[in-house]
């Protein structure tokens, strides 16, 4: 009878210890899932921000391409008969640039 009571106590202690360990494990899993969710949200925000920046840079590139195209029409360096020279003179370049 005494040994059976001792075994019962051991089983109860073991079950309690297992229950606490299972709770700890579930809590740890929940914390890990919460952390991953927060990281996901941050990455989504960063992705949205980067997409916005890509859009702005694309618009700026289109605008600058148009400005360049307009400038090429009037640039004296491009209409020069000696345009085969690969190294432009600094004074000729500055005459094309806006002041």
Secondary structure, DSSP 8 states (H G I E B T S, - for coil): -HHHHHHHHHHHHHHHHHHHHHHHHHHHHHHHHHHHHHHHHHHHHHHHHHHHHHHHHHHHHHHHHHHHHHHHHH-HHHH-TTTT-SS--HHHHHHHS--
